[in-house]
Each structure stands twice: as C-alpha cells, then as structure tokens.
Amino acid sequence: GTTLRDLAEAKGSYFGTALTQSNLSSSTITAIAGTQFDMVTPGNEMKWDTTESSAGNFNFGPGDQIVSFAKAHSMRVRGHTLVWHSQLPNWVSSLPTAQVQAAMENHITTEATHYKGQVYSWDVVNEPFNEDGSLRTDAFTNAMGSGYIADALRTAHAADPNAKLYLNDYNIEGLGAKSDAMYQLVSSLKQQGVPIDGVGFESHFIVGQVPSTLKANIQRFTALGVNVAITELDDRMPVPASAANLAQQATDYAYVVNSCLAVSGCVGVSQWGVGDPDSWIPGFFSGYGAATMYDDNYQPKAAYNAAVTAL
Ligand code: XIL
C-alpha cells in the first residue's frame, strides 16, 4: 500500500513518529501512527523525570505502554533518552558532585536493562552542546567533565549490547560550529573505541530554512563510521498557515527525505508527533505551528504527499 512505512521499508529505511501516553487514547492518532509509521519514539515516557522521579524508584509503566503499542503494530522503538539536562528531576541536579556518576550509571543500567531487546536504539545522551559548540554545563559536566559522555555510552552498551547507541542534538543538521563540535566528539569517541553507533539530527526546522548543507553533513558523519538518523522532524511556520508556507513545507519535507535516502548510512526519518494538533510546536514556539504532515483534522497535507513522492 502507499504508506510512508511501506515505501520506506522498500528502500531499507523506516519512517517514524513520536507518541506520548496520552496520544494512545486517541483513536485518530493511533490509527495513523499504526499504519503510516514503523518506528516510535516515546515523546516523554522514557525521560528521567518519568522513569526515576526519585532516587532509585523506577517507573517504566508509561514507557511500557508505548513499547506495547509499537509491538502490536510491528513498529520498532527509538529509546529516548537516558541522559539529558532537561526533564531531569531536581534530586539529580542537587546531588553532591561525587554522587552524580553513580546515579547516572545506575539510571542508565536500570533503564537500558529493563528495555533490553525491546528498543532498536537509545538516544544515550541528548542535547550535550551549546550553540557555539562548547559542552553544556549541567549536573553531568559539573561532576565528570566531558568524560560523562563516553561513560554513559559504555554503561548503556554493557546493559544492552544490541541497541544502537546515539548522541542526539538540534541545530547540528547543517555545517556549523555546533555540528563541528558533534563531529569532533564522535571522531574522538570512535578513535578511543567507545561504543557509538549513530548521531541523531533532531531537525526542528523553520519553513524555508532547512540547511542546504544537510546532505553534505550527513555524509561527513557517516564517513566516520556512524549512522545518522533524522530523529524529530518538524517544520514550523507562523499560524494561521499560508498556502505559500504549506507549499514550501512540502518542498522542505521532500528535501529532508531525499537527503537521508541519498546517503546509505542515514537509516531513517522520524517526525516529532503525528499531526499538527499533537505537535509540541505551538506550546514551545509562540505564534508557530502547522509543523507536521497532518493538518488540524488529521488530513494529510502537501508535506505528506511530498514525502510519499520522495520515498
Ligand atoms: C519535548 C516534548 O515533545 C514535550 O512534550 C516536552 O514538554 C518537552 O520535550 N528535543 C527533544 C525532545 O529531544 O525530547 C523534546 O520533546 C523536543 C526537543
């Protein structure tokens, strides 16, 4: 059939979406998710504030629900995310620095062991960089310096040796200071034999502003011997959406899908959410929306047709 997932699979790729626990109670959302997409990223359910909101007390119920939906619809799961400065419970950031490494390793080991064999990949560390390419200052760098990243990857690999291990960030999709920093980091991790399988380009784009160096940037990362995934694609515009912006969005989606398909090490594209009503964009970027392939009534937009054509 003409679905995103069938077309992607025919090319050895996948097309993913993000789903939250609340999305699972919408039959409109689940009907599209389970037929059009073959990869799921939990929107929030595997983040530290959900999975270990107080020290040593783990809650995998919400994440398990996403995994169970994925299994029922023959979808794989991108685990997201083990270590991140955001959606991090206060108990972690207020730990004495001498206790942060043990807390991080315990969190990674417990969560990755729980989901062992059930996730295709892990975003082991999410959003480690500032815009200028310096490492973000957070509980982890304060306690361990830049070495926390290698430590997190090694810990995740020990818990689930078959999961593909990713570093994921935004504004690294084109060539620039921030993507240079990620490139240098991955290069150095590979040289040291640290387990790393891929880099996630979040790809929260603005209509008409997708970097023209996307494909070249995918190519230079894959040349290091890692995969690239487009992990959180959306393409926002001022709302109400204009016809011109919706047409440009279709061009943008085709460009992103084509750029990934053109490089064999680019494993697949995931959109962040199913449709405009469940997208995070209006809540985080005031005045913006209409960022996905499905409109306010969950009807496919021009961007959907463009993705189908590109696949
Ligand atoms: C977003 C979720 O969609 C929101 O529901 C939540 O309130 C904040 O986080 N980069 C990421 C994702 O890696 O985890 C973020 O998800 C969007 C930006």
Boltz pocket constraint, residues with backbone or C-beta under 6 A from the ligand:
constraints:
  - pocket:
      binder: B
      contacts: [[A, 43], [A, 44], [A, 126], [A, 202], [A, 232], [A, 280]]
      max_distance: 6.0
